[in-house]
């Protein structure tokens, strides 16, 4: 082979038959497409169901842990046991769990039937608070009812769920007449809501009254009341709230202290509770001082396991702990919004909106007071703060929403086709062979 043959062979290789053309590859999906695909994957008929169950369970468990951590010192001082407050909260959580499981099995039709009897029962119990020997005053508020065995309950918590149900029942039945002022105000806003809020205010419980006003506003909004009427009702409610503040030296003092820059810097003054709450959040910093290592709960911060438990969460668990709480409330809001837009039942839609307004407004008032954005009113953080009546009632309300989620279009069929936890556990066990 001569040297002249090499170029020829190289030329032959390059001038041979062309390789088949490859098909163009599809462009890689962008971030927006991935997010949309992920959301569509989790958008199932039972998404609302699992969001409600998961977020509620997580908040209750976190609340139990933090109540134990925040109350150990004061509980030991008052009762001689570091677990007294925690065991009481655990007992109420068990009662709330039973109530939520039963409520989840009640159909929306039966919730309609229970609306009026439920609110009437709550109003009777609220009226008994003012009977000498039955009612009890705590921190200037006469809103507690004595029970046997040294126990007590707060009937105003039951009025929240009663007002939600009656508001949903009345407004759903009047949905074609809500454009008229008289039909929108009577019989829900003026007689029913007015009597309920009036009884609570007569016991000087402004915090619960504000939450009840929020429930009324939310159910009116979800029901589709005209904006002009909604604004008029809101203006009247704001005027009533302002009058109640101006006519009470205690409430006016709280507003004045909140607005005073000097008071907000004195840890031993009238704003000491708010100042120590901010100290707790500052001590926690980014990552917290560790679970159980709070310094403010050593009698520095009053109501550490109740109204200011969010401050202890920030001190011990840092910013991630507080963000987890906010994310869980956002998950509850997402589940409620899904129920509202996916259901065709007007009663379910309005009742879900009322519970949503109740939980979010109460959480906003509590967290706002802790971080200094709002004055201290004395409203607990839902599911997390210590308090038996509040915990049982909110868990009962979540059980009702789970019942609504079970009847969401397509949810019943999906849930019926999935075996329960016990059945799945038994399925892995070896079966006995027949002899």
C-alpha positions as CSV (number, residue, x, y, z in Angstrom):
1,X,0.0,0.0,0.0
2,X,1.4,3.3,-1.1
3,X,1.1,6.6,0.8
4,X,-1.3,7.9,-1.8
5,X,-3.9,5.3,-0.8
6,X,-4.4,6.9,2.7
7,X,-6.0,10.1,1.6
8,X,-8.2,8.2,-0.7
9,X,-9.5,6.0,2.1
10,X,-10.0,9.0,4.3
11,X,-11.9,10.7,1.6
12,X,-14.0,7.6,1.2
13,X,-14.9,7.6,4.9
14,X,-16.1,11.2,4.7
15,X,-18.0,10.8,1.5
16,X,-19.8,7.6,2.5
17,X,-23.5,7.3,3.1
18,X,-24.8,9.9,5.5
19,X,-26.0,8.8,9.0
20,X,-29.7,9.0,9.6
21,X,-30.9,12.3,11.1
22,X,-31.6,12.3,14.8
23,X,-34.9,13.6,16.1
24,X,-34.8,16.9,18.0
25,X,-34.9,16.4,21.8
26,X,-37.7,18.1,23.8
27,X,-36.7,21.1,25.8
28,X,-36.1,20.5,29.5
29,X,-39.0,21.5,31.7
30,X,-38.7,24.8,33.5
31,X,-39.3,25.5,37.1
32,X,-42.8,26.7,36.5
33,X,-43.7,23.5,34.7
34,X,-42.2,21.4,37.5
35,X,-44.2,23.4,40.1
36,X,-47.4,23.0,38.1
37,X,-46.8,19.2,37.6
38,X,-46.2,18.8,41.4
39,X,-49.3,20.7,42.3
40,X,-51.4,18.7,39.8
41,X,-50.0,15.5,41.3
42,X,-51.2,16.4,44.8
43,X,-54.5,17.9,43.6
44,X,-56.7,15.0,44.3
45,X,-60.2,14.7,45.8
46,X,-58.7,13.8,49.2
47,X,-56.1,16.6,49.4
48,X,-58.3,18.7,51.6
49,X,-59.0,15.7,53.9
50,X,-55.3,14.9,54.4
51,X,-54.3,18.6,54.8
52,X,-56.9,19.1,57.5
53,X,-56.0,15.9,59.4
54,X,-52.2,16.4,59.1
55,X,-52.0,20.1,59.9
56,X,-54.4,19.7,62.9
57,X,-52.6,16.7,64.3
58,X,-49.2,18.4,63.9
59,X,-50.4,21.6,65.7
60,X,-51.9,19.6,68.6
61,X,-48.8,17.5,69.1
62,X,-46.5,20.6,68.9
63,X,-48.9,22.3,71.4
64,X,-48.6,19.4,73.8
65,X,-44.8,19.4,73.7
66,X,-44.6,23.2,74.1
67,X,-47.2,23.3,76.9
68,X,-45.1,20.7,78.8
69,X,-41.9,22.7,78.2
70,X,-43.4,26.1,79.0
71,X,-45.4,25.1,82.1
72,X,-42.9,22.9,83.9
73,X,-41.5,25.6,86.2
74,X,-44.8,27.3,87.2
75,X,-46.6,24.0,87.4
76,X,-44.1,22.7,89.9
77,X,-44.4,25.9,91.9
78,X,-48.2,25.8,92.0
79,X,-49.0,22.1,92.2
80,X,-45.8,20.4,93.2
81,X,-45.6,18.5,89.9
82,X,-43.9,19.6,86.7
83,X,-46.5,17.7,84.7
84,X,-49.8,19.0,86.2
85,X,-50.7,21.4,83.4
86,X,-49.4,19.1,80.7
87,X,-51.5,16.2,82.0
88,X,-54.6,18.4,82.0
89,X,-53.9,19.5,78.5
90,X,-53.3,15.9,77.4
91,X,-56.6,14.9,78.9
92,X,-58.5,17.6,77.0
93,X,-56.6,16.7,73.8
94,X,-57.9,13.1,74.2
95,X,-61.5,14.4,74.7
96,X,-61.0,16.6,71.7
97,X,-59.8,13.7,69.6
98,X,-62.9,11.6,70.5
99,X,-65.1,14.6,69.6
100,X,-63.3,15.2,66.3
101,X,-63.6,11.5,65.3
102,X,-67.3,11.6,66.1
103,X,-67.7,14.9,64.3
104,X,-65.9,13.6,61.2
105,X,-68.6,10.9,60.9
106,X,-71.5,13.3,61.0
107,X,-72.9,14.2,57.6
108,X,-73.4,17.8,56.5
109,X,-77.2,17.2,56.6
110,X,-77.0,16.5,60.3
111,X,-74.8,19.5,60.9
112,X,-77.6,21.6,59.6
113,X,-80.0,20.0,62.1
114,X,-77.5,20.5,65.0
115,X,-77.0,24.2,64.3
116,X,-79.9,25.8,66.2
117,X,-79.8,23.3,69.2
118,X,-76.0,23.7,69.4
119,X,-76.1,27.5,69.6
120,X,-79.1,27.5,72.0
121,X,-77.1,25.2,74.3
122,X,-74.1,27.4,74.2
123,X,-76.1,30.5,75.0
124,X,-77.8,28.8,78.0
125,X,-74.4,27.8,79.3
126,X,-73.0,31.4,78.7
127,X,-76.0,32.8,80.6
128,X,-75.3,30.5,83.5
129,X,-71.9,32.2,83.9
130,X,-73.7,35.1,85.5
131,X,-75.5,33.0,88.1
132,X,-73.9,33.4,91.6
133,X,-72.1,30.2,92.6
134,X,-71.9,28.8,89.0
135,X,-69.8,31.5,87.3
136,X,-66.2,32.3,87.9
137,X,-64.2,35.4,87.2
138,X,-60.6,35.1,85.8
139,X,-58.4,38.1,85.2
140,X,-61.4,40.4,85.2
141,X,-63.5,38.3,82.8
142,X,-66.5,36.5,84.0
143,X,-66.5,33.8,81.3
144,X,-65.9,30.5,83.2
145,X,-68.5,28.0,84.4
146,X,-67.8,25.8,87.4
147,X,-68.1,22.0,86.9
148,X,-68.0,19.1,89.3
149,X,-64.7,17.7,90.5
150,X,-63.1,21.1,90.5
151,X,-63.2,21.5,86.7
152,X,-64.4,24.5,84.7
153,X,-65.3,25.3,81.1
154,X,-65.5,28.4,79.0
155,X,-68.9,28.5,77.3
156,X,-67.9,31.4,75.0
157,X,-65.8,28.9,73.1
158,X,-68.9,26.8,72.3
159,X,-70.6,30.0,71.0
160,X,-68.0,30.2,68.2
161,X,-69.0,26.9,66.5
162,X,-72.7,27.5,67.3
163,X,-72.5,30.9,65.6
164,X,-70.7,29.4,62.6
165,X,-73.4,26.8,62.1
166,X,-76.4,29.1,62.6
167,X,-74.9,31.7,60.3
168,X,-74.3,29.1,57.6
169,X,-77.8,27.7,58.0
170,X,-79.6,31.1,57.8
171,X,-77.5,32.6,55.0
172,X,-77.6,29.4,52.9
173,X,-81.4,29.5,53.1
174,X,-81.5,33.2,52.2
175,X,-78.9,33.1,49.5
176,X,-81.4,34.5,46.9
177,X,-82.5,37.3,49.2
178,X,-79.2,38.6,50.5
179,X,-79.3,41.7,48.3
180,X,-82.0,43.1,50.5
181,X,-80.8,44.9,53.7
182,X,-83.5,43.5,55.9
183,X,-83.1,39.9,54.7
184,X,-79.3,40.0,55.2
185,X,-79.5,41.5,58.7
186,X,-82.5,39.6,60.1
187,X,-82.5,37.1,61.7
188,X,-78.8,36.4,61.8
189,X,-76.8,39.6,62.3
190,X,-79.1,41.6,64.6
191,X,-80.9,39.1,66.9
192,X,-78.7,36.0,66.8
193,X,-75.2,37.5,66.5
194,X,-76.1,40.5,68.6
195,X,-77.4,38.4,71.4
196,X,-74.4,36.0,71.3
197,X,-71.8,38.8,71.2
198,X,-73.7,40.8,73.8
199,X,-73.6,38.0,76.3
200,X,-69.9,37.5,75.9
201,X,-69.2,41.2,76.2
202,X,-71.3,41.4,79.3
203,X,-68.7,39.1,80.9
204,X,-66.0,41.6,79.8
205,X,-64.4,39.1,77.3
206,X,-63.4,41.5,74.5
207,X,-61.0,39.0,72.9
208,X,-63.6,36.4,72.3
209,X,-66.1,39.1,71.2
210,X,-63.6,40.2,68.5
211,X,-63.3,36.7,67.3
212,X,-67.1,36.3,67.1
213,X,-67.3,39.6,65.1
214,X,-64.7,38.1,62.8
215,X,-66.9,35.0,62.3
216,X,-69.9,37.1,61.5
217,X,-67.9,39.1,58.9
218,X,-66.5,36.0,57.3
219,X,-69.7,34.1,56.9
220,X,-71.3,37.3,55.4
221,X,-68.5,37.6,53.0
222,X,-68.5,34.0,51.9
223,X,-72.3,34.0,51.6
224,X,-72.0,36.8,49.0
225,X,-73.6,39.7,50.9
226,X,-73.3,42.9,48.8
227,X,-70.1,44.9,49.5
228,X,-72.1,48.0,50.6
229,X,-73.9,46.1,53.3
230,X,-70.7,44.3,54.3
231,X,-69.0,47.7,54.7
232,X,-71.9,49.1,56.7
233,X,-71.9,46.1,59.0
234,X,-68.1,46.3,59.5
235,X,-68.3,50.0,60.3
236,X,-71.0,49.4,62.9
237,X,-68.9,46.6,64.4
238,X,-65.9,48.9,64.5
239,X,-67.9,51.6,66.2
240,X,-69.2,49.2,68.8
241,X,-65.7,47.9,69.5
242,X,-64.4,51.5,69.9
243,X,-67.2,52.4,72.3
244,X,-66.4,49.3,74.4
245,X,-62.8,50.3,74.6
246,X,-63.5,53.9,75.4
247,X,-65.9,53.0,78.2
248,X,-63.5,50.6,80.0
249,X,-60.6,51.8,81.9
250,X,-58.9,48.4,81.7
251,X,-59.2,48.2,77.9
252,X,-58.3,51.8,77.4
253,X,-55.2,51.3,79.5
254,X,-54.1,48.4,77.4
255,X,-54.4,50.5,74.2
256,X,-52.6,53.5,75.8
257,X,-49.8,51.3,77.0
258,X,-49.5,49.7,73.6
259,X,-49.2,53.1,71.9
260,X,-46.7,54.4,74.5
261,X,-43.1,54.1,73.4
262,X,-41.8,54.4,77.0
263,X,-44.0,51.5,78.2
264,X,-42.7,49.2,75.5
265,X,-39.2,49.4,76.8
266,X,-39.8,48.8,80.5
267,X,-39.7,45.1,81.4
268,X,-41.1,45.8,84.9
269,X,-43.9,48.2,83.9
270,X,-47.4,47.8,82.6
271,X,-46.1,46.4,79.4
272,X,-43.8,43.9,81.0
273,X,-45.5,40.9,79.5
274,X,-45.1,42.2,76.0
275,X,-41.5,43.2,76.6
276,X,-40.5,39.8,78.0
277,X,-42.3,38.2,75.0
278,X,-40.0,40.2,72.7
279,X,-37.0,39.3,74.9
280,X,-37.9,35.6,74.4
281,X,-38.0,35.9,70.7
282,X,-34.7,37.9,70.7
283,X,-33.0,35.3,72.9
284,X,-34.1,32.5,70.5
285,X,-32.5,34.2,67.6
286,X,-32.2,32.1,64.4
287,X,-32.0,28.6,65.8
288,X,-33.3,28.9,69.4
289,X,-31.8,28.0,72.7
290,X,-33.0,24.4,72.6
291,X,-36.2,22.6,73.7
292,X,-36.8,23.1,77.4
293,X,-34.0,25.7,77.8
294,X,-36.1,28.8,77.9
295,X,-35.2,31.4,80.5
296,X,-38.3,33.6,80.2
297,X,-40.6,30.8,81.4
298,X,-38.9,31.0,84.9
299,X,-41.6,33.3,86.1
300,X,-40.4,36.2,84.0
301,X,-43.0,35.8,81.3
302,X,-46.6,35.5,82.6
303,X,-48.9,33.1,80.8
304,X,-46.0,31.4,79.1
305,X,-47.9,28.3,78.4
306,X,-51.1,30.1,77.3
307,X,-51.3,33.5,75.6
308,X,-47.5,33.8,75.1
309,X,-46.6,30.3,74.1
310,X,-45.6,31.5,70.7
311,X,-42.8,33.5,72.4
312,X,-41.6,30.3,74.1
313,X,-41.6,28.5,70.7
314,X,-39.5,31.3,69.2
315,X,-37.1,31.2,72.2
316,X,-36.6,27.5,72.3
317,X,-37.0,26.5,68.6
318,X,-35.9,29.8,67.0
319,X,-37.1,31.1,63.6
320,X,-37.7,27.6,62.1
321,X,-40.1,26.7,65.0
322,X,-42.2,29.9,64.4
323,X,-42.2,29.4,60.7
324,X,-43.5,25.8,61.1
325,X,-46.4,27.1,63.1
326,X,-47.2,29.7,60.4
327,X,-46.9,27.0,57.7
328,X,-49.3,24.7,59.5
329,X,-51.9,27.5,59.8
330,X,-51.3,28.2,56.1
331,X,-52.0,24.5,55.3
332,X,-55.3,24.7,57.2
333,X,-56.2,27.8,55.3
334,X,-55.4,26.1,52.0
335,X,-57.6,23.1,52.9
336,X,-60.5,25.4,53.9
337,X,-60.1,27.4,50.7
338,X,-60.2,24.1,48.6
339,X,-63.4,23.1,50.4
340,X,-65.0,26.5,49.7
341,X,-64.3,26.5,46.0
342,X,-64.9,22.8,45.3
343,X,-68.2,22.2,47.1
344,X,-71.6,22.9,45.7
345,X,-73.3,22.9,49.1
346,X,-73.8,26.6,50.2
347,X,-74.1,25.6,53.8
348,X,-70.8,23.7,53.7
349,X,-69.2,26.6,51.9
350,X,-70.3,29.3,54.5
351,X,-69.6,27.1,57.5
352,X,-66.1,26.3,56.3
353,X,-65.5,30.0,55.7
354,X,-66.6,30.8,59.2
355,X,-64.2,28.3,60.8
356,X,-61.4,29.6,58.6
357,X,-62.1,33.2,59.7
358,X,-62.3,32.1,63.3
359,X,-59.0,30.1,63.4
360,X,-56.9,32.6,61.3
361,X,-58.2,35.7,63.1
362,X,-57.6,34.2,66.5
363,X,-54.1,33.1,65.5
364,X,-53.4,36.6,64.1
365,X,-54.5,38.3,67.3
366,X,-52.4,36.1,69.4
367,X,-49.2,36.3,67.3
368,X,-49.7,40.0,66.8
369,X,-49.8,40.6,70.5
370,X,-46.7,38.5,71.1
371,X,-44.6,40.4,68.5
372,X,-45.9,43.8,69.6
373,X,-48.0,44.5,66.5
374,X,-51.3,44.4,68.5
375,X,-52.2,45.1,72.1
376,X,-52.5,42.2,74.5
377,X,-56.1,41.1,74.5
378,X,-55.8,37.6,76.0
379,X,-56.6,35.4,73.1
380,X,-55.0,31.9,73.0
381,X,-53.2,30.4,70.0
382,X,-55.5,27.8,68.5
383,X,-54.5,24.2,69.1
384,X,-51.2,25.2,70.8
385,X,-52.0,27.3,73.9
386,X,-53.0,25.6,77.1
387,X,-56.8,25.6,77.7
388,X,-59.2,22.8,77.7
389,X,-62.4,24.5,76.3
390,X,-60.5,26.2,73.5
391,X,-58.7,23.0,72.5
392,X,-61.8,20.7,72.5
393,X,-63.9,23.3,70.6
394,X,-61.3,23.9,67.9
395,X,-60.7,20.1,67.4
396,X,-64.5,19.6,67.2
397,X,-64.6,22.3,64.5
398,X,-61.8,20.6,62.6
399,X,-63.7,17.3,62.9
400,X,-66.7,19.0,61.2
401,X,-64.5,20.2,58.4
402,X,-63.1,16.7,58.0
403,X,-66.7,15.6,57.6
404,X,-67.2,18.2,54.9
405,X,-63.9,17.0,53.2
406,X,-65.1,13.4,53.2
407,X,-68.1,14.5,51.2
408,X,-66.1,16.5,48.7
409,X,-66.7,15.4,45.1
410,X,-64.9,12.2,44.5
411,X,-63.5,11.9,48.1
412,X,-65.9,9.3,49.4
413,X,-65.0,6.9,46.6
414,X,-61.3,7.3,47.0
415,X,-61.4,6.9,50.8
416,X,-63.7,3.9,50.5
417,X,-61.1,2.2,48.3
418,X,-58.3,2.7,50.7
419,X,-58.0,0.2,53.6
420,X,-57.6,1.6,57.1
421,X,-54.4,1.6,59.1
422,X,-55.4,-1.5,61.1
423,X,-56.3,-3.4,58.0
424,X,-53.0,-2.5,56.3
425,X,-51.1,-3.5,59.5
426,X,-52.9,-6.9,59.7
427,X,-52.3,-7.6,56.0
428,X,-48.5,-8.0,56.6
429,X,-49.0,-10.7,59.2
430,X,-48.6,-14.3,58.0
431,X,-51.9,-16.2,57.6
432,X,-52.4,-19.6,59.2
433,X,-52.6,-22.4,56.8
434,X,-55.7,-24.6,57.0
435,X,-55.1,-28.1,58.2
